[in-house]
């Protein structure tokens, strides 16, 4: 991890990243306890890790990254995302939005507020997404 990403990630943890990562883990635990929520739990734990250390990585569509749809990026993924939105997505979105509003009040907090807004969008529709490092390209990508 480059030094600047490390610095931003450390500041991020102080600026609400830790609390929202804990919220994502809680959502994952609740989903895992239901047994039928295991696919959502896996996504929640993956995004919890991303929420803890977001700088230097990005969320992308699996279908676009791999060049083909899979179970989570097709019709079942849409259904899964709708279920997720009702069960856990809306309160994670509210958490990210509340922290973003608080951070946007200062100039220094604006980049972190923007990151929370991106994570709020991910909280709405997480199924069918994957986390990749910046600069990584899909297989078969030619310059």
DODREN-182113 format. One line per 3 residues: their letters; for each residue x, y, z of N, C-alpha, C. Coordinates in Angstrom, 3 decimals. Atoms other than C-alpha are relative to their C-alpha. Example, Ala and Ser with C-alpha at 12.3 -4.5 7.8 and 13.67 -1.06 7.14 Angstrom:
as) 0.890:-1.190:0.000:12.300:-4.500:7.800:0.900:1.200:0.000 | -0.820:-1.190:-0.060:13.670:-1.060:7.140:-0.770:1.090:0.730
END
This chain:
xxx) 0.847:-1.173:0.000:0.000:0.000:0.000:0.894:1.239:0.000 | -0.786:-1.238:0.032:1.465:3.370:-0.986:-0.199:0.826:1.277 | 0.008:-0.778:-1.241:2.245:5.793:1.842:-1.215:0.917:0.075
xxx) 1.131:-0.925:-0.023:-0.471:8.279:0.843:-1.300:-0.737:0.294 | 1.193:0.794:-0.289:-3.127:5.547:0.856:-0.016:-0.425:1.464 | -0.100:0.367:-1.406:-1.891:4.390:4.257:-0.391:1.176:0.893
xxx) 0.329:-1.189:-0.773:-2.109:7.945:5.607:-1.496:0.298:-0.055 | 1.436:-0.243:0.137:-5.605:8.455:4.219:-0.825:-1.062:0.726 | 0.730:1.060:-0.695:-6.734:5.075:5.577:0.054:0.179:1.510
xxx) -0.087:-0.257:-1.445:-5.454:5.955:9.065:-0.910:1.151:0.411 | 0.908:-1.109:-0.276:-7.280:9.277:8.960:-1.460:-0.426:-0.164 | 1.341:0.498:0.258:-10.333:7.507:7.563:-0.562:-0.737:1.212
xxx) 0.445:0.763:-1.164:-10.514:5.182:10.557:-0.511:0.946:1.082 | 0.416:-0.996:-0.985:-10.754:8.247:12.818:-1.271:0.726:-0.451 | 1.121:-0.778:0.554:-13.313:9.923:10.518:-1.217:-0.867:-0.296
xxx) 1.213:0.789:0.140:-16.030:7.312:10.905:0.161:-1.342:-0.669 | -0.199:1.271:0.687:-14.505:4.423:8.995:-0.103:-1.197:0.924 | 0.045:1.110:-0.957:-14.114:2.238:12.075:-1.444:-0.311:0.384
xxx) 1.384:0.218:-0.436:-17.717:2.754:13.185:-0.852:-0.612:-1.102 | 0.793:0.557:1.087:-19.155:2.037:9.781:0.461:-1.414:-0.359 | -0.468:1.372:0.218:-16.948:-1.046:9.367:-0.637:-0.930:1.035
xxx) 0.660:0.786:-1.040:-18.349:-2.286:12.684:-1.473:-0.207:-0.355 | 1.407:0.131:0.407:-21.881:-1.595:11.381:-0.141:-1.050:-1.099 | 0.037:1.006:1.071:-21.133:-3.660:8.251:0.205:-1.400:0.578
xxx) -0.226:1.307:-0.625:-19.794:-6.508:10.419:-1.260:-0.444:0.740 | 1.255:0.337:-0.690:-22.955:-6.364:12.556:-1.055:-0.471:-0.990 | 0.951:0.420:1.028:-25.071:-6.579:9.399:0.350:-1.402:-0.502
xxx) -0.426:1.324:0.441:-23.011:-9.567:8.270:-0.311:-1.082:1.021 | 0.295:0.973:-1.058:-23.419:-11.314:11.624:-1.490:-0.305:0.046 | 1.452:0.210:-0.007:-27.189:-10.784:11.597:-0.410:-0.861:-1.182
xxx) 0.339:0.794:1.180:-27.385:-12.149:8.059:0.480:-1.443:0.153 | -0.533:1.354:-0.166:-25.191:-15.142:8.947:-0.829:-0.807:1.001 | 0.810:0.701:-1.000:-27.355:-15.995:11.953:-1.296:-0.548:-0.579
xxx) 1.253:0.467:0.606:-30.378:-16.394:9.700:0.208:-1.210:-0.917 | -0.401:1.089:0.882:-28.559:-19.082:7.667:-0.344:0.308:-1.458 | 0.350:-0.303:1.388:-30.495:-18.137:4.507:0.608:1.325:-0.444
xxx) -0.628:-1.273:0.328:-28.761:-14.762:4.680:1.499:-0.108:-0.248 | -1.449:0.167:0.182:-25.280:-16.256:4.137:0.567:0.713:-1.233 | -0.562:-0.757:1.127:-24.833:-14.767:0.626:0.145:1.493:0.318
xxx) -0.080:-1.413:-0.375:-25.560:-11.310:2.062:1.077:0.204:1.067 | -1.028:-0.096:-1.036:-23.274:-11.996:5.025:1.386:0.079:-0.639 | -1.301:-0.026:0.686:-20.345:-12.707:2.708:0.260:1.366:-0.612
xxx) -0.146:-1.335:0.584:-20.945:-9.454:0.841:0.232:1.051:1.089 | -0.147:-0.972:-1.086:-21.280:-7.544:4.111:1.405:-0.051:0.603 | -1.345:0.111:-0.562:-17.982:-8.900:5.470:1.057:0.532:-0.970
xxx) -0.929:-0.532:1.003:-16.184:-8.099:2.210:-0.022:1.520:-0.001 | 0.114:-1.453:0.018:-17.515:-4.556:2.243:0.409:0.600:1.336 | -0.492:-0.481:-1.298:-16.736:-4.219:5.972:1.509:0.213:-0.068
xxx) -1.450:-0.154:0.153:-13.078:-4.787:5.135:0.321:1.198:-0.887 | -0.172:-1.147:0.894:-13.340:-2.284:2.280:-0.332:1.303:0.718 | 0.389:-1.197:-0.749:-15.097:0.208:4.589:1.079:0.382:1.003
xxx) -1.063:-0.300:-0.960:-12.258:-0.071:7.096:1.204:0.632:-0.691 | -1.174:-0.496:0.725:-9.540:0.598:4.491:-0.357:0.252:-1.467 | 0.479:-0.179:1.370:-11.107:2.106:1.346:0.993:0.624:-0.975
xxx) -0.893:-0.720:0.913:-8.265:4.201:-0.042:0.993:-0.962:-0.630 | -0.867:0.898:0.765:-6.273:2.443:-2.755:-0.764:-1.150:-0.622 | 0.835:1.056:0.588:-9.187:0.189:-3.710:-1.302:0.623:-0.499
xxx) 1.281:-0.484:0.518:-12.501:0.527:-5.510:-0.949:-1.170:-0.185 | 1.031:1.010:0.238:-15.771:-1.342:-5.955:-0.382:0.044:-1.476 | 0.375:0.098:1.412:-16.594:-2.564:-9.455:-1.049:-1.096:-0.162
xxx) 0.972:1.031:0.327:-19.348:-4.618:-11.027:0.741:-1.270:-0.432 | -0.633:1.266:0.401:-18.374:-8.286:-11.287:-0.268:-0.307:-1.458 | 0.348:0.293:1.400:-20.196:-8.566:-14.618:0.880:0.806:-0.946
xxx) -0.857:-0.819:0.856:-18.245:-5.670:-16.119:1.459:-0.425:0.124 | -1.394:0.375:-0.228:-14.949:-6.809:-14.568:0.350:-1.302:-0.704 | -0.271:1.320:0.577:-15.224:-10.413:-15.730:-0.482:-0.139:-1.440
xxx) 0.501:0.056:1.367:-17.036:-9.666:-18.987:-1.156:-0.954:-0.194 | 1.155:0.901:0.085:-19.906:-12.023:-18.176:-0.773:0.082:1.311 | 0.818:0.011:-1.203:-22.785:-12.220:-15.760:0.179:-1.310:0.745
xxx) 0.023:1.201:-0.813:-22.836:-14.672:-12.888:-1.262:0.033:0.851 | 1.211:0.114:-0.798:-25.434:-15.667:-10.313:-0.313:1.301:0.751 | 0.219:-1.210:-0.785:-24.948:-12.499:-8.235:-0.137:1.269:-0.803
xxx) 0.078:-1.225:0.795:-24.850:-10.030:-11.105:-1.153:-0.014:-0.996 | 1.151:0.085:0.901:-27.931:-11.199:-13.006:-1.301:0.292:0.728 | 1.334:-0.219:-0.581:-31.603:-11.391:-12.092:-0.035:-0.373:1.485
xxx) -0.033:0.377:-1.408:-30.914:-13.213:-8.825:0.729:1.055:0.834 | -0.706:-1.076:-0.690:-28.481:-10.457:-7.884:-0.897:1.195:0.250 | 0.955:-1.097:-0.170:-31.169:-7.839:-8.429:-0.991:-0.321:1.116
xxx) 0.901:0.422:-1.070:-33.574:-9.796:-6.244:0.715:0.035:1.350 | -0.788:-0.023:-1.231:-30.839:-10.230:-3.630:0.250:1.420:0.495 | -0.219:-1.387:-0.390:-30.113:-6.512:-3.655:-1.267:0.642:0.548
xxx) 1.260:-0.531:-0.527:-33.793:-5.674:-3.149:-0.261:-0.509:1.417 | 0.152:0.568:-1.345:-33.949:-8.025:-0.159:0.990:0.660:0.955 | -1.027:-0.655:-0.807:-30.688:-6.544:1.171:-0.429:1.418:0.384
xxx) 0.409:-1.381:-0.239:-32.047:-3.010:0.828:-1.039:0.083:1.111 | 1.059:-0.005:-1.012:-35.092:-3.831:2.929:0.537:-0.429:1.366 | -0.452:0.551:-1.276:-33.248:-5.840:5.596:1.113:0.804:0.669
xxx) -1.157:-0.634:-0.638:-29.997:-3.939:6.160:0.532:1.216:-0.736 | -0.622:-1.056:0.788:-29.075:-1.587:3.343:-0.396:1.402:0.404 | 0.466:-1.357:-0.277:-31.201:1.371:4.334:0.654:0.598:1.227
xxx) -0.607:-0.603:-1.190:-29.718:1.772:7.817:1.501:0.194:-0.162 | -1.407:-0.260:0.297:-26.161:1.421:6.535:0.146:1.272:-0.834 | 0.003:-1.230:0.800:-26.941:4.125:3.973:-0.166:1.211:0.915
xxx) 0.217:-1.119:-0.925:-28.271:6.381:6.743:1.248:0.291:0.833 | -1.235:-0.188:-0.756:-25.102:5.825:8.781:1.072:0.703:-0.818 | -1.007:-0.635:0.869:-22.824:6.693:5.864:-0.388:1.441:-0.323
xxx) 0.438:-1.363:0.315:-24.940:9.753:4.983:0.160:0.938:1.196 | -0.145:-0.839:-1.194:-24.954:11.049:8.569:1.459:0.382:0.226 | -1.424:-0.292:-0.180:-21.176:10.764:8.844:0.495:0.914:-1.111
xxx) -0.406:-0.851:1.121:-20.738:12.311:5.375:-0.424:1.444:0.234 | 0.462:-1.369:-0.277:-22.836:15.323:6.362:0.855:0.669:1.067 | -0.831:-0.563:-1.062:-20.822:15.827:9.536:1.396:0.335:-0.517
xxx) -1.342:-0.229:0.521:-17.510:15.531:7.681:0.047:1.120:-1.028 | 0.032:-1.031:1.044:-18.577:17.848:4.857:-0.026:1.407:0.588 | 0.028:-1.320:-0.641:-18.860:20.689:7.374:1.385:0.640:0.050
xxx) -1.356:-0.555:-0.002:-15.070:21.092:7.270:0.671:-0.306:-1.332 | -0.706:0.195:1.269:-12.804:21.444:4.264:0.845:-1.268:0.048 | -0.848:1.178:-0.124:-10.481:18.744:5.554:-0.826:-1.286:-0.093
xxx) 0.831:1.192:0.004:-13.392:16.307:5.905:-0.662:-0.314:-1.323 | 0.714:0.206:1.262:-14.678:16.685:2.336:0.433:-1.278:-0.738 | -0.346:1.264:0.682:-12.607:13.827:0.804:-0.557:-1.229:0.711
xxx) 0.541:1.126:-0.760:-13.765:11.536:3.599:-1.519:-0.056:-0.127 | 1.445:-0.042:0.230:-17.369:12.690:3.171:-0.323:-0.617:-1.356 | 0.211:0.568:1.342:-17.103:11.833:-0.524:0.138:-1.523:0.028
xxx) -0.178:1.452:-0.105:-15.802:8.355:0.346:-1.208:-0.639:0.691 | 1.206:0.535:-0.659:-18.760:7.850:2.719:-1.190:0.003:-0.956 | 1.095:-0.026:0.979:-21.140:8.887:-0.077:0.126:-1.160:-0.997
xxx) -0.197:1.139:0.903:-19.585:6.284:-2.401:-0.377:-1.309:0.698 | 0.354:1.197:-0.749:-19.971:3.669:0.330:-1.507:-0.086:0.252 | 1.455:0.003:-0.143:-23.589:4.726:0.845:-0.644:-0.580:-1.257
xxx) 0.498:0.582:1.242:-24.210:3.925:-2.820:0.227:-1.502:-0.052 | -0.304:1.427:-0.045:-22.533:0.562:-2.337:-0.912:-0.710:0.998 | 0.896:0.594:-0.998:-24.693:-0.068:0.745:-1.396:-0.235:-0.561
xxx) 1.309:0.196:0.619:-27.790:0.286:-1.423:-0.055:-1.263:-0.855 | 0.021:1.038:1.025:-26.768:-2.344:-3.994:1.323:-0.768:0.012 | -1.339:0.615:-0.106:-23.790:-4.503:-2.821:0.191:-1.320:-0.737
xxx) -0.136:1.314:0.629:-24.553:-7.867:-4.427:0.400:0.189:-1.465 | -0.481:-0.110:1.378:-22.701:-8.338:-7.711:1.181:0.946:-0.128 | -1.162:-0.891:0.010:-19.828:-6.036:-6.722:1.217:-0.753:0.522
xxx) -1.251:0.538:-0.537:-16.203:-6.848:-6.049:0.955:1.162:0.248 | -0.953:-1.034:-0.382:-13.359:-4.847:-4.507:1.335:-0.327:-0.658 | -1.276:0.198:0.694:-10.203:-4.398:-6.591:0.921:1.174:0.314
xxx) -0.933:-1.117:-0.197:-7.043:-2.310:-6.145:-0.087:0.985:-1.164 | -0.105:-0.978:1.086:-6.788:0.937:-8.074:1.148:-0.409:-0.906 | -1.046:0.335:0.962:-4.770:0.376:-11.212:-0.084:-1.423:-0.492
xxx) 0.157:1.378:0.473:-5.813:-3.268:-11.507:-0.939:0.000:-1.194 | 0.816:0.104:1.207:-7.309:-4.279:-14.819:-0.546:-1.410:-0.115 | 0.559:1.333:0.193:-9.591:-7.156:-15.745:0.913:-0.864:-0.859
xxx) -0.784:0.931:0.843:-8.058:-10.257:-17.295:-0.330:0.250:-1.453 | 0.200:-0.202:1.423:-7.586:-9.860:-20.990:-0.010:1.466:-0.396 | 0.001:-1.436:0.308:-7.399:-6.075:-20.717:1.297:0.355:-0.724
xx) -1.177:-0.391:0.765:-5.046:-4.694:-23.339:0.046:1.522:-0.094 | -0.148:-1.450:0.124:-3.687:-1.159:-23.440:0.149:0.380:-1.430
END
